[in-house]
Amino acid sequence: MTCSRITLRTLTIEDVQAHLECLEEVIIKYLNYGKPSNLEDVRTWITDEVIPAWKEDDPKLSFVIVENISKKIKGNISIDLTIKQTNLDY
């Protein structure tokens, strides 16, 4: 999905570093039990959970938010269609 300011797209393995840099504070607080993430943690999450979810038509999907002008990742949206829950991390 694209609008004039942002694009939503699937996370790819090429997004590991940018995802780690822009979301680390949120990840530490809510997702990683107070511990810093590392490149391998993010790479594993993308390769083991995010990419397979899209390939297998899983109801739990993650999108990366990209600012169109800078082309930088600004956040992440996770959706669980089974419980109608959306999480926005930025």
C-alpha positions as CSV (number, residue, x, y, z in Angstrom):
1,M,0.0,0.0,0.0
2,T,1.3,3.5,-0.8
3,C,0.1,7.0,0.0
4,S,1.9,10.2,-0.7
5,R,4.0,10.1,2.5
6,I,4.5,6.4,3.3
7,T,4.6,2.9,1.8
8,L,3.6,-0.2,3.7
9,R,5.4,-3.4,2.4
10,T,6.5,-6.7,3.7
11,L,9.8,-7.0,5.6
12,T,12.7,-8.5,3.8
13,I,16.0,-9.8,4.9
14,E,17.6,-6.6,3.6
15,D,15.6,-4.7,6.2
16,V,17.4,-6.2,9.2
17,Q,19.8,-3.4,10.1
18,A,17.2,-0.6,9.5
19,H,14.5,-2.4,11.4
20,L,16.9,-2.8,14.4
21,E,18.0,0.8,14.3
22,C,14.5,2.4,14.2
23,L,12.7,0.1,16.6
24,E,15.2,-0.9,19.2
25,E,13.6,1.2,22.0
26,V,10.2,-0.2,21.4
27,I,11.5,-3.8,21.0
28,I,13.4,-3.6,24.3
29,K,10.4,-2.2,26.1
30,Y,7.6,-4.5,24.8
31,L,9.0,-7.5,22.9
32,N,12.4,-8.5,24.1
33,Y,11.9,-8.7,27.8
34,G,14.1,-5.7,28.5
35,K,17.1,-7.0,26.6
36,P,18.6,-5.3,23.5
37,S,18.1,-7.1,20.2
38,N,20.9,-7.9,17.8
39,L,21.1,-8.4,14.1
40,E,20.8,-12.1,14.5
41,D,17.6,-11.8,16.6
42,V,16.0,-9.6,13.9
43,R,17.2,-11.7,11.0
44,T,15.8,-14.9,12.7
45,W,12.5,-13.2,13.3
46,I,12.2,-12.1,9.7
47,T,13.3,-15.4,8.2
48,D,11.5,-17.7,10.6
49,E,8.3,-15.8,11.2
50,V,7.6,-12.9,9.0
51,I,8.5,-14.3,5.5
52,P,6.9,-17.7,6.1
53,A,3.7,-16.0,7.4
54,W,3.3,-14.2,4.0
55,K,4.1,-17.4,2.0
56,E,1.7,-19.6,4.0
57,D,-1.2,-17.1,4.0
58,D,-0.9,-16.9,7.8
59,P,-3.3,-14.5,9.6
60,K,-0.4,-12.9,11.5
61,L,1.3,-10.4,9.2
62,S,4.0,-7.7,9.6
63,F,4.5,-4.7,7.4
64,V,7.3,-2.2,7.4
65,I,6.5,1.5,7.2
66,V,8.8,3.3,4.7
67,E,8.9,7.1,4.4
68,N,8.7,7.8,0.7
69,I,10.9,10.9,0.6
70,S,13.8,9.5,2.6
71,K,13.2,5.9,1.8
72,K,14.0,5.1,5.4
73,I,12.1,2.6,7.6
74,K,10.1,4.5,10.2
75,G,8.2,1.7,11.9
76,N,6.4,-1.6,11.8
77,I,2.8,-2.7,11.8
78,S,1.8,-6.2,13.0
79,I,-1.7,-7.5,12.4
80,D,-3.3,-10.7,13.8
81,L,-6.4,-11.3,11.8
82,T,-7.6,-14.1,14.1
83,I,-8.1,-11.7,17.0
84,K,-8.6,-8.5,15.1
85,Q,-5.5,-6.9,16.8
86,T,-3.1,-4.4,15.3
87,N,0.2,-3.3,16.8
88,L,2.0,-0.2,15.6
89,D,5.7,0.1,16.5
90,Y,7.5,3.3,15.6
